[in-house]
């Protein structure tokens, strides 16, 4: 009888320990999710006015070799986000700007072949038509990289948001582009 009672107490104790561990694990994952959900907003107030949201852990980059309007990077240096605004490339329609023009810029700057892994028409939250592409390439001809780029033509300007990373972990960042 004592051993049966002891066994029940041990099982009950183990059960409570498992419930406690699960509660702790859940609370830490909720904390992590809350941290991951924190975003910062970049606002461009010249023509055309727009905003882009991105993870708060990404900080503005001191270096800006491509002369982007705004450039960030994560604490471990990637992902890197670049936001650009300029005149649309001469004779290049929106449907071709990522696949023909931006892809070519990557090839030229990196001296490496690039491949379009995905390309599609999207509509931004504000109703603006845009093009989204996922491009694979090699950094310094050695390191595999992906660029998720979203491009839109608005008020005679080409606006793009490009996220360069080793994985496609932030596909929603470019799609957060919202014209005012």
Secondary structure in CASP SS format (residue, H / E / C, confidence):
PFRMAT SS
TARGET T0000
AUTHOR 0000-0000-0000
METHOD secondary structure of the structure
MODEL  1
X C 1.00
X H 1.00
X H 1.00
X H 1.00
X H 1.00
X H 1.00
X H 1.00
X H 1.00
X H 1.00
X H 1.00
X H 1.00
X H 1.00
X H 1.00
X H 1.00
X H 1.00
X H 1.00
X H 1.00
X H 1.00
X H 1.00
X H 1.00
X H 1.00
X H 1.00
X H 1.00
X H 1.00
X H 1.00
X H 1.00
X H 1.00
X H 1.00
X H 1.00
X H 1.00
X H 1.00
X H 1.00
X H 1.00
X H 1.00
X H 1.00
X H 1.00
X H 1.00
X C 1.00
X E 1.00
X E 1.00
X E 1.00
X E 1.00
X E 1.00
X E 1.00
X C 1.00
X C 1.00
X C 1.00
X C 1.00
X C 1.00
X E 1.00
X E 1.00
X E 1.00
X E 1.00
X E 1.00
X E 1.00
X C 1.00
X C 1.00
X C 1.00
X E 1.00
X E 1.00
X C 1.00
X C 1.00
X C 1.00
X C 1.00
X C 1.00
X C 1.00
X C 1.00
X C 1.00
X C 1.00
X E 1.00
X E 1.00
X E 1.00
X E 1.00
X C 1.00
X C 1.00
X C 1.00
X C 1.00
X C 1.00
X C 1.00
X E 1.00
X E 1.00
X E 1.00
X E 1.00
X E 1.00
X E 1.00
X E 1.00
X E 1.00
X C 1.00
X C 1.00
X C 1.00
X C 1.00
X C 1.00
X C 1.00
X H 1.00
X H 1.00
X H 1.00
X H 1.00
X H 1.00
X H 1.00
X H 1.00
X H 1.00
X H 1.00
X H 1.00
X H 1.00
X H 1.00
X H 1.00
X H 1.00
X H 1.00
X H 1.00
X H 1.00
X C 1.00
X C 1.00
X C 1.00
X C 1.00
X E 1.00
X E 1.00
X E 1.00
X E 1.00
X E 1.00
X E 1.00
X E 1.00
X E 1.00
X E 1.00
X C 1.00
X C 1.00
X C 1.00
X C 1.00
X C 1.00
X E 1.00
X E 1.00
X E 1.00
X E 1.00
X E 1.00
X E 1.00
X E 1.00
X E 1.00
X E 1.00
X E 1.00
X E 1.00
X C 1.00
X C 1.00
X C 1.00
X E 1.00
X E 1.00
X E 1.00
X E 1.00
X E 1.00
X E 1.00
X E 1.00
X E 1.00
X E 1.00
X E 1.00
X E 1.00
X E 1.00
X C 1.00
X C 1.00
X E 1.00
X E 1.00
X E 1.00
X E 1.00
X E 1.00
X E 1.00
X E 1.00
X E 1.00
X E 1.00
X C 1.00
X C 1.00
X C 1.00
X C 1.00
X C 1.00
X H 1.00
X H 1.00
X H 1.00
X H 1.00
X H 1.00
X C 1.00
X C 1.00
X E 1.00
X E 1.00
X C 1.00
END
